[in-house]
Amino acid sequence: MSQTLLNLNGLTKAYPGVVANDDISFRIGVGEVHALLGENGAGKSTLVKMIYGLVKPDSGTMELRGAPYAPGEPRAARADGIAMVFQHFSLFDALNVAENIALGMENPPPMRDLAARIREVSETYGLPLDPFRTVGDLSAGERQRVEIIRCLLQDPKLLIMDEPTSVLTPQEVDILFETLRKLRDEGTAILYISHKLEEIRTLCDTATILRLGKVVGTCTPRETTARDMAEMMVGSTLQTPERAGRALGEVALDISGLSAPAPSAFGTALKNVHLAVQQGEIVGIGGVAGNGQEELLAVLSGEVLTEAGAVKLMGQPIGRLGPTARRALGLLTAPEERLGHAAAPDMSLTENALLTGAVREKLAHNGFLRWGATREFAERIIAEFDVRTPGPETAARALSGGNLQKFVIGREVLQTPQVLVVNQPTWGVDAAAAAAIRQALLDLAAGGTAVVCISQDLDELMEIADRFAALNEGRLSTPRPTAGLTVEEIGLMMGGAHGMEVAHV
Amino acid sequence: MDLSAINPVLLIASLMVAATPLLLAAIGELVVERAGVLNLGVEGMMIVGAISGFAIAVETGSPWLGFLGAAVGGALLSLLFVILTQVALANQVASGLSLTLFGLGLSSLMGQRYVGVKPPQMPDIHIPGLSDLPVLGPILFSHDLMLYLGVGIIAAVWAVLKYTRAGLILRAVGENHDAAHALGYKVVRIRIAAILFGGACAGLGGAYISLIRVPQWTEGMTAGVGWIALALVVFASWKPWRVLLGAYLFGGVTVVQLNLQAAGVAIPVEYLAMSPYLVTILVLVILSADKSSAPASLGRIFHASH
C-alpha cells in the first residue's frame, strides 16, 4: 500500500433530524484514485464538504500526511493542497473564464499572466479553453474544464471530484479519465464521487461505499462486479426492468421541421427537429445537458408555442395550443426540475395532483374543484408508485427527491396519456425507485402510449428505449434502433468530444 | 420670453451641481446592487444624511464635519437594513421601502430645530490661472470640493470593480452567492460592507442638497432623488460611467427647464418639470438595450444552508 495522504477517523456530522455522517473512517493514499460511492442522500456531499472545510464535523478527526488536519474554511483546505471540482454552484455565469479561475485561487497572478497560465495548463492536459470567454456561453463540458483547470493551477495533492461525468459525452469521459490518470501518475490523489459503477471500475483503485451516512463496505472496483457494488449501495437486491415485446401502432407524435429561438441568453435554440413516435414505442433522447433538452420539453408541453404544423398529435396540428389544451388531447409531460416546475413546492400533494390532473381526471366541475375525487387521485398515485409520505396533505417540498419524482411521474402515467414526454425521469432517484419508474414507462408503452424519454443517463436509455436520438446544440440526430448501438456511435451522435483532445504530458 | 438671458457656461456649471446628489446616491446603490442586494431605502438614507449633515455643520460650523456626519448618518440607517435583511433574512423590497418611510419621518423629527437656519458655506475652489480661464474655468475649476469627490468616487468604484480582486469578489457575490460561499468567501460580510458604503454615499448625496445645492433644511427636501437614483442604476446597466452620464443628463435637463421657466417659455410648467425624468429615462432605456445584465443574485436572500 502506498503512503497515507489523508486519514479520516470517526467523522460524524448530524443535522436536525438526520445523521448525515456517522462514524466514517477510511484512508486515501498518495497517488490513489479513491471512489466514494453511494446513493443520493448517503452522505457523500457532507463528507467531502468536511474535507474541504465547508462544514465542521461534530466529532472525529482527520490527519493529512500524519499531521492533524481541521480546515476552518475552504481557504485553509486549499492552502493544504486540497482542491475540489464541484457538481453545481461554483461558476459565475457573467464573469469570464480567467475571472472565475482567479476567484478560486489564493494569490492569483495579474490577469494577463493568469490567462497565459490557463492556456498553458489547458493545452498540457488537453482541455482547450479561451480565458476571456464568458462562462455563461460555455457548454457544460467546457464549464467543467474551467473547474478542473482552476484546481490544477493550484497544484493539488488531493483532488476531490463530485460526479464529474454527469455532463460529459462518452468521448469526453475517456479524455477526462486520461487526464486524471496523468495526475495520479504525478502523485496526486483523487477522491472520486459517483454512482456510475462502470466508470468507477475503469478508473478507481479503491472504493468506499456509504449508505445512510455509514461506511458499509470497501472493495477493489476492478475485482468487484457492478451489480455487487450496486447492491452494497442500495442494501438489497436489484430488480432489472422487464421489457415485453410490443406491437407498434400508428404515429402518435409527429414533430417536423420544428425550430424555436432560445428562450434566454444562456438557453439553446432548437433547429429543424424531426421526430415521429409511434404508439407503443419509447424513443430515448440523449445528449449532454444544456443542448436543448429543456427547450424540447417546453415546445412539446406547450409552454413555448411554435408553428401549428410543427408538432402534430395523432395527425392533429397542436403547435399553437397551450399546455391545458394539449393535456386534454392526451399529450402529457413531466419536466426535469421537480420543485418549482413539475410540482409547486409549498402546495400539498393533493393540490399538486390537481394541477396537472384537473382536465383528464375531471377534477374540476363548472369551475369548482372536486376535492374528494382529487384526494382519491393523489392517494392512488401514492399507493401505486410507492411514494413514501405521511399522506396526500403533505407539502411537495417535504418529500425527498426520489419520492417526489415517483409522485410527479406517477401523476402523469396514471392519466393514461396518448403521448408522454419525460425529462430526466430518474435524476437523483435511488436505484430501486429508478427501476420502478423505468418499469412504469415500459408498462405504459406496452399499453399503447408513445413515450419520449429525454435523459442524460445513457444506460437508462439503452435499457428502455426502442430507438435513440441525441440532441447536440439544439439539433436532433436521426433516431436509430438501440439494439446493437455501441457507446462510440452514441458518443458521436452526441457531438463527439467537443474539441477536447488527449492530454500531452 | 427671453432666451438670451440663459448663459450656457453658467448652465453647464450649475448642471454639475444639480447632478451631484443623484450621482452620489446612485454610485452607492450601484455597489450595493453589484453585491446582489436591492436596497430601496436610498431616499430614506439620503434625507437622514441631509439632516445629519446639516445639523452637524450648523453645530460645529464646519461643512466638512457635516459631510462626515452625513456619511455616518446614512450608514447608520443602512445598518437597520443590514439587520433586517442580512441577519434576520427579511424580504429586501419590504425592508427597503420601510427604510425610506422611516428615514423620512426620522429626518422631520431631527430637523425641527433647524428649519430656517443658515448652514456654514463651503467655499468653491479657486486655482489661480485655471479658474480664471474663460468658459473652462467656471465649468471645470470653480466648484466645491464635494463635487470633485463625487466624480472621484465614480472613477474609484469603476477601477475597483474592474481591476481589483476585491471588486472581482464583490461581483462574484452578486452574481452567484452560493458559488461564492462554496469557494469560501464571506457572502454576508461582503454584503454588509457594500450596504454600509451605499448608505454613506446616499448620506453624502443628501447632505450635498441641504448644505450646498439649496442650502437650507426643509422637510422632504430630497424630493424623490433617491428613487431616481435607483432607476438610474438599472438603466445604467450597473456601469459606473453610465451613472455619471445619466446623472449629468438629469441635472442638465433640470437646470435647462428651470432656466426656461425663468425665461417665460410658453409651455405649461408641469411639462417642463417632468422633462428631466422623461429625458433621463428615455436615453438610459436606449442605452440599456445592449446587454443589460443585472447581477444574477440581485434581491435574493442568501442562507448558508449547510
Contacts between the chains, C-beta under 8 A, distances in Angstrom:
chain1	res1	chain2	res2	distance
A	46	B	306	7.8
A	49	B	306	6.6
A	53	B	184	7.2
A	54	B	182	6.7
A	54	B	184	7.6
A	54	B	306	6.9
A	55	B	306	6.1
A	73	B	184	4.9
A	74	B	182	7.4
A	74	B	183	6.2
A	74	B	184	3.3
A	75	B	184	4.8
A	78	B	184	7.7
A	86	B	179	8.0
A	86	B	182	6.1
A	89	B	176	7.1
A	89	B	178	4.3
A	89	B	179	4.9
A	89	B	182	5.5
A	90	B	179	4.5
A	90	B	182	5.1
A	90	B	183	6.6
A	91	B	176	7.4
A	91	B	179	6.3
A	92	B	171	7.7
A	92	B	172	5.2
A	92	B	175	4.3
A	92	B	176	5.1
A	92	B	179	6.1
A	92	B	180	7.9
A	93	B	175	6.8
A	93	B	176	7.2
A	93	B	296	6.4
A	94	B	171	7.7
A	94	B	175	5.2
A	94	B	293	5.7
A	94	B	295	7.6
A	94	B	296	6.4
A	95	B	168	7.6
A	95	B	171	6.7
A	95	B	172	6.7
A	95	B	175	6.4
A	99	B	168	5.8
A	99	B	172	7.9
A	102	B	165	7.3
A	102	B	168	6.4
A	103	B	168	6.4
A	103	B	169	6.9
A	103	B	172	5.2
A	103	B	180	7.6
A	103	B	183	6.0
A	103	B	185	7.8
A	104	B	183	5.6
A	108	B	165	7.1
